[in-house]
Amino acid sequence: MIAGFQREPVANPPRKIYKCGYKGAVAYYVPPVCCDQYSALYDVNGLRLCAPDGGMTGGGDGKCPEFCCDTSSSTVVWSDPRTGQ
């Protein structure tokens, strides 16, 4: 996943991956890059579970409406070190 992000242009703000809890298990949350794009939630095997937020309505894809990743209490496990020059 990280290698894929690094092949893309630098996002503004730069991409981050957060480690969170979801339904009693570890999950990885990737916030949306921009206003009307979806976020993504992945399990420990890298399988995409859902899009908890983002999109035109801000409500994601509706597959995990109970998910809320409080990024202030989650752990950043990767942050794109590149800068948008």
TIGU-943748 format. One record per residue (C-alpha): residue number from 1; x, y, z; residue in one letter. Coordinates in steps of 0.2 Angstrom, whole numbers, plus 2048, in hexadecimal, padded with zeros to 3 digits. Layout:
N
> pos|c1|c2|c3|code
> NUM|X|Y|Z|a
...
REM end
This chain:
85
> pos|c1|c2|c3|code
> 1|800|800|800|m
> 2|80E|80C|805|i
> 3|817|808|7F5|a
> 4|808|80D|7EB|g
> 5|806|81D|7F4|f
> 6|818|821|7F0|q
> 7|815|81F|7DE|r
> 8|807|82C|7DE|e
> 9|80A|83F|7DE|p
> 10|80C|846|7F0|v
> 11|7FB|849|7F7|a
> 12|7F7|85A|800|n
> 13|7F7|856|80E|p
> 14|803|848|80D|p
> 15|7FB|836|80F|r
> 16|7FB|82E|820|k
> 17|7F6|81D|826|i
> 18|7EF|81B|838|y
> 19|7EE|80B|842|k
> 20|7DD|80A|84B|c
> 21|7D2|7FE|853|g
> 22|7C2|7F8|84A|y
> 23|7B6|7EB|850|k
> 24|7C3|7E4|85D|g
> 25|7D1|7E2|850|a
> 26|7DF|7ED|849|v
> 27|7DB|7F7|839|a
> 28|7E4|804|82F|y
> 29|7DB|814|82A|y
> 30|7E0|81F|81B|v
> 31|7D8|830|81B|p
> 32|7D1|837|80A|p
> 33|7DD|841|800|v
> 34|7D1|84E|7FC|c
> 35|7BF|854|800|c
> 36|7B4|849|7F5|d
> 37|7BF|839|7F5|q
> 38|7BC|82A|801|y
> 39|7C7|825|80F|s
> 40|7CC|812|811|a
> 41|7CD|806|81F|l
> 42|7D7|7F6|81D|y
> 43|7D9|7E7|828|d
> 44|7EB|7E0|82D|v
> 45|7EC|7D6|81D|n
> 46|7EA|7E6|812|g
> 47|7D8|7E1|80D|l
> 48|7CD|7F1|80B|r
> 49|7BE|7F0|817|l
> 50|7B5|800|813|c
> 51|7B5|813|810|a
> 52|7B0|81A|821|p
> 53|7AF|82C|81C|d
> 54|7B2|837|80D|g
> 55|7A9|838|7FC|g
> 56|79C|845|7F7|m
> 57|791|843|807|t
> 58|7A0|840|813|g
> 59|798|830|819|g
> 60|7A4|824|80F|g
> 61|79D|815|807|d
> 62|791|810|815|g
> 63|799|7FF|819|k
> 64|7A0|804|82A|c
> 65|796|813|830|p
> 66|79A|80E|842|e
> 67|7AD|811|83F|f
> 68|7B5|821|846|c
> 69|7C7|823|846|c
> 70|7CC|830|852|d
> 71|7DD|834|84A|t
> 72|7E2|83E|85A|s
> 73|7E2|82D|863|s
> 74|7E8|822|855|s
> 75|7FA|81E|851|t
> 76|801|824|840|v
> 77|80B|815|839|v
> 78|810|81E|829|w
> 79|811|830|823|s
> 80|817|834|811|d
> 81|828|83C|814|p
> 82|828|845|803|r
> 83|823|857|801|t
> 84|819|85E|7F3|g
> 85|826|869|7EB|q
REM end
